[in-house]
Amino acid sequence: QVQLVESGGGLVQAGGSLRLSCAASGSIFSINDMGWYRQAPGNQRELVAAVTSGGITNYADSVKGRFTISRDNAKNTVYLQMNSLKPEDTAVYYCNVIGPLGSPTQSWGQGTQVTVSS
């Protein structure tokens, strides 16, 4: 089991930026695909960005061109740089390990709240 601890959220005005971090325990970090998810009130949790163990990235259409996912395997950490934030980006953001079938595989951490004011 991998423990995940997200941080870096906060309150920001529309057009602003935030950088989220996710620290993962365990030596398996470097061999796993990782993803950032978000859940807004009343909505299902959705995958917004993913990075493979080899560094290939993929994004949801809603964040493409604005968000950048990256990872530092030496630090067991995955990041999400969020630029040009919009009020609709407001949500709790979580990270997780992405399994072979594309689904998250670990217990969810506490997440980090991102609030974008208009």
C-alpha positions as a printed Julia matrix, in Angstrom:
118×3 Matrix{Float64}:
   0.0    0.0     0.0
   1.26   3.46   -0.91
   0.44   6.43    1.31
  -0.28   9.67   -0.51
  -0.1   13.17    0.97
  -1.26  16.1    -1.13
  -0.39  19.75   -0.43
  -0.2   23.16   -2.07
  -3.84  24.08   -2.46
  -5.34  27.41   -1.51
  -7.48  30.34   -2.53
  -6.49  32.15   -5.72
  -8.11  34.62   -8.07
  -9.08  33.63  -11.58
  -6.04  33.75  -13.84
  -3.69  32.87  -11.01
  -1.45  29.88  -10.48
  -0.87  27.15   -7.92
   1.54  24.25   -7.67
   0.32  21.09   -6.01
   2.59  18.4    -4.6
   1.91  14.76   -3.8
   4.39  12.87   -1.67
   4.15   9.1    -1.94
   5.63   6.53    0.39
   7.16   3.32   -0.82
   9.84   2.31   -3.28
   7.34   1.36   -5.98
   6.72   5.0    -6.87
   9.18   5.14   -9.76
   7.64   2.18  -11.58
   4.05   3.36  -11.46
   1.95   5.7   -13.5
   0.61   8.57  -11.39
  -2.41  10.78  -11.77
  -4.01  13.91  -10.37
  -7.75  13.77   -9.83
 -10.25  16.34   -8.66
 -13.72  16.32   -7.18
 -15.98  19.33   -7.1
 -19.09  19.42   -4.86
 -21.84  17.32   -6.37
 -19.56  15.88   -9.04
 -17.77  12.6    -9.47
 -14.03  12.43   -9.05
 -12.29  12.88  -12.4
  -8.78  12.32  -13.69
  -7.28  15.59  -14.92
  -3.63  14.69  -15.56
  -1.47  11.6   -15.69
   2.23  10.83  -16.06
   3.69   7.44  -16.86
   6.74   5.98  -15.18
   8.65   7.07  -18.28
   7.42  10.66  -18.14
   4.73  10.62  -20.83
   1.89  12.96  -19.9
  -1.79  13.12  -20.72
  -4.45  15.67  -19.79
  -8.18  16.1   -19.69
  -9.4   18.5   -22.36
 -10.62  20.9   -19.68
  -7.08  21.54  -18.39
  -4.96  20.98  -21.47
  -2.59  23.87  -22.08
  -3.05  25.21  -18.55
  -1.93  22.38  -16.23
   1.39  20.55  -16.27
   2.04  17.29  -14.44
   5.58  16.24  -13.56
   7.33  13.82  -11.27
  10.56  13.55   -9.32
  11.24   9.87   -8.74
  14.17  10.62   -6.44
  11.78  12.44   -4.1
   8.78  10.12   -4.64
   6.78  13.21   -5.52
   4.42  14.18   -8.31
   3.5   17.79   -9.03
   0.68  19.64  -10.74
   1.44  23.14  -11.96
  -1.84  24.93  -12.55
  -1.86  28.18  -14.52
  -4.65  30.41  -15.82
  -6.96  29.03  -13.17
 -10.7   29.33  -13.65
 -13.54  29.22  -11.1
 -14.56  25.85  -12.55
 -11.22  24.44  -11.43
 -12.43  24.75   -7.84
 -12.33  21.28   -6.29
 -10.47  19.02   -3.91
  -7.44  17.65   -5.71
  -6.06  14.16   -5.08
  -3.25  12.07   -6.47
  -3.15   8.31   -6.9
  -1.32   5.46   -8.55
  -2.9    4.48  -11.87
  -3.18   0.73  -12.34
  -2.99  -1.33  -15.56
  -6.7   -0.89  -16.19
  -6.49   2.89  -15.81
  -8.14   3.03  -12.42
  -6.67   4.37   -9.17
  -5.25   1.61   -7.04
  -4.49   3.08   -3.63
  -6.52   4.46   -0.76
  -7.23   8.15   -1.22
  -5.31  10.73    0.78
  -6.93  13.76    2.35
  -6.61  15.82   -0.82
  -5.91  19.53   -1.06
  -8.57  22.17   -1.6
  -8.24  24.54   -4.54
 -10.62  27.48   -4.64
 -10.61  29.9    -7.55
 -12.53  33.12   -7.08
 -13.95  35.09   -9.99
